């Protein structure tokens, strides 16, 4: 089953995995707004696939890998 989270809950999961992260809620919201992280709109909530988010963040500086991830999920 896909682990879908709201933006704040997804951020909480990231903080739980890495309490010392410098990644911020604001940065996550910016990534969603810029279309870097795909979302699903349910009523007024935007849901993020947590596993995809973690995958994108883990390769964020490797643009070729990230581009292939985005292409897979855009189709």
ZADO-1210 file (C-alpha; in nm, 4 decimals, padded with zeros to 6 digits):
<atoms>
<atom x="00.0000" y="00.0000" z="00.0000" code="UNK" pos="1"/>
<atom x="00.1223" y="00.3468" z="-00.0843" code="UNK" pos="2"/>
<atom x="00.2124" y="00.5593" z="00.2167" code="UNK" pos="3"/>
<atom x="00.0375" y="00.8906" z="00.1491" code="UNK" pos="4"/>
<atom x="00.0934" y="01.1805" z="00.3886" code="UNK" pos="5"/>
<atom x="-00.0067" y="01.5437" z="00.4145" code="UNK" pos="6"/>
<atom x="00.2813" y="01.7874" z="00.3796" code="UNK" pos="7"/>
<atom x="00.3231" y="01.8403" z="00.7576" code="UNK" pos="8"/>
<atom x="00.2996" y="01.4653" z="00.8288" code="UNK" pos="9"/>
<atom x="00.5542" y="01.3871" z="00.5564" code="UNK" pos="10"/>
<atom x="00.7873" y="01.6401" z="00.7163" code="UNK" pos="11"/>
<atom x="00.7359" y="01.4766" z="01.0579" code="UNK" pos="12"/>
<atom x="00.8352" y="01.1409" z="00.9056" code="UNK" pos="13"/>
<atom x="01.1548" y="01.2930" z="00.7642" code="UNK" pos="14"/>
<atom x="01.2391" y="01.4458" z="01.1030" code="UNK" pos="15"/>
<atom x="01.1768" y="01.1098" z="01.2715" code="UNK" pos="16"/>
<atom x="01.4177" y="00.9395" z="01.0295" code="UNK" pos="17"/>
<atom x="01.6814" y="01.2117" z="01.0724" code="UNK" pos="18"/>
<atom x="01.6263" y="01.4347" z="01.3773" code="UNK" pos="19"/>
<atom x="01.9299" y="01.6494" z="01.2884" code="UNK" pos="20"/>
<atom x="01.8223" y="01.7249" z="00.9327" code="UNK" pos="21"/>
<atom x="01.8467" y="02.0802" z="00.8068" code="UNK" pos="22"/>
<atom x="01.5554" y="02.0128" z="00.5700" code="UNK" pos="23"/>
<atom x="01.2601" y="02.2343" z="00.6627" code="UNK" pos="24"/>
<atom x="00.8845" y="02.2277" z="00.6262" code="UNK" pos="25"/>
<atom x="00.9156" y="02.5445" z="00.4205" code="UNK" pos="26"/>
<atom x="01.1564" y="02.3688" z="00.1803" code="UNK" pos="27"/>
<atom x="00.9123" y="02.0791" z="00.1406" code="UNK" pos="28"/>
<atom x="00.6243" y="02.3179" z="00.0706" code="UNK" pos="29"/>
<atom x="00.8406" y="02.4985" z="-00.1869" code="UNK" pos="30"/>
<atom x="00.9259" y="02.1683" z="-00.3591" code="UNK" pos="31"/>
<atom x="00.5552" y="02.0822" z="-00.3790" code="UNK" pos="32"/>
<atom x="00.4658" y="02.4286" z="-00.5105" code="UNK" pos="33"/>
<atom x="00.7398" y="02.4081" z="-00.7773" code="UNK" pos="34"/>
<atom x="00.6188" y="02.0656" z="-00.8913" code="UNK" pos="35"/>
<atom x="00.9369" y="01.8878" z="-00.7806" code="UNK" pos="36"/>
<atom x="00.7279" y="01.6485" z="-00.5698" code="UNK" pos="37"/>
<atom x="00.4056" y="01.5138" z="-00.7233" code="UNK" pos="38"/>
<atom x="00.0950" y="01.5381" z="-00.5058" code="UNK" pos="39"/>
<atom x="-00.2609" y="01.4107" z="-00.5055" code="UNK" pos="40"/>
<atom x="-00.5299" y="01.6644" z="-00.4187" code="UNK" pos="41"/>
<atom x="-00.8077" y="01.5283" z="-00.1951" code="UNK" pos="42"/>
<atom x="-01.0565" y="01.8019" z="-00.1092" code="UNK" pos="43"/>
<atom x="-00.8388" y="02.0762" z="00.0437" code="UNK" pos="44"/>
<atom x="-00.5467" y="01.8455" z="00.1289" code="UNK" pos="45"/>
<atom x="-00.2421" y="01.7718" z="-00.0828" code="UNK" pos="46"/>
<atom x="-00.1062" y="01.4228" z="-00.0231" code="UNK" pos="47"/>
<atom x="00.2504" y="01.3141" z="-00.0924" code="UNK" pos="48"/>
<atom x="00.3694" y="00.9620" z="-00.1638" code="UNK" pos="49"/>
<atom x="00.6168" y="00.9300" z="00.1244" code="UNK" pos="50"/>
<atom x="00.8290" y="00.6633" z="-00.0435" code="UNK" pos="51"/>
<atom x="00.8633" y="00.8745" z="-00.3586" code="UNK" pos="52"/>
<atom x="00.9518" y="01.1799" z="-00.1496" code="UNK" pos="53"/>
<atom x="01.2294" y="00.9903" z="00.0263" code="UNK" pos="54"/>
<atom x="01.3571" y="00.8618" z="-00.3064" code="UNK" pos="55"/>
<atom x="01.3627" y="01.2105" z="-00.4579" code="UNK" pos="56"/>
<atom x="01.5372" y="01.3569" z="-00.1534" code="UNK" pos="57"/>
<atom x="01.7968" y="01.0813" z="-00.1506" code="UNK" pos="58"/>
<atom x="01.9018" y="01.1630" z="-00.5077" code="UNK" pos="59"/>
<atom x="01.8287" y="01.5359" z="-00.5074" code="UNK" pos="60"/>
<atom x="02.1803" y="01.6317" z="-00.6161" code="UNK" pos="61"/>
<atom x="02.1992" y="01.3617" z="-00.8833" code="UNK" pos="62"/>
<atom x="01.9876" y="01.5319" z="-01.1490" code="UNK" pos="63"/>
<atom x="01.9951" y="01.2460" z="-01.4014" code="UNK" pos="64"/>
<atom x="01.8580" y="00.9973" z="-01.1498" code="UNK" pos="65"/>
<atom x="01.5951" y="01.2400" z="-01.0264" code="UNK" pos="66"/>
<atom x="01.4878" y="01.3181" z="-01.3801" code="UNK" pos="67"/>
<atom x="01.4243" y="00.9498" z="-01.4449" code="UNK" pos="68"/>
<atom x="01.2194" y="00.9225" z="-01.1241" code="UNK" pos="69"/>
<atom x="01.0044" y="01.2187" z="-01.2282" code="UNK" pos="70"/>
<atom x="00.9508" y="01.0733" z="-01.5768" code="UNK" pos="71"/>
<atom x="00.8360" y="00.7392" z="-01.4321" code="UNK" pos="72"/>
<atom x="00.5768" y="00.9078" z="-01.2121" code="UNK" pos="73"/>
<atom x="00.4572" y="01.1585" z="-01.4737" code="UNK" pos="74"/>
<atom x="00.3445" y="00.8802" z="-01.7108" code="UNK" pos="75"/>
</atoms>
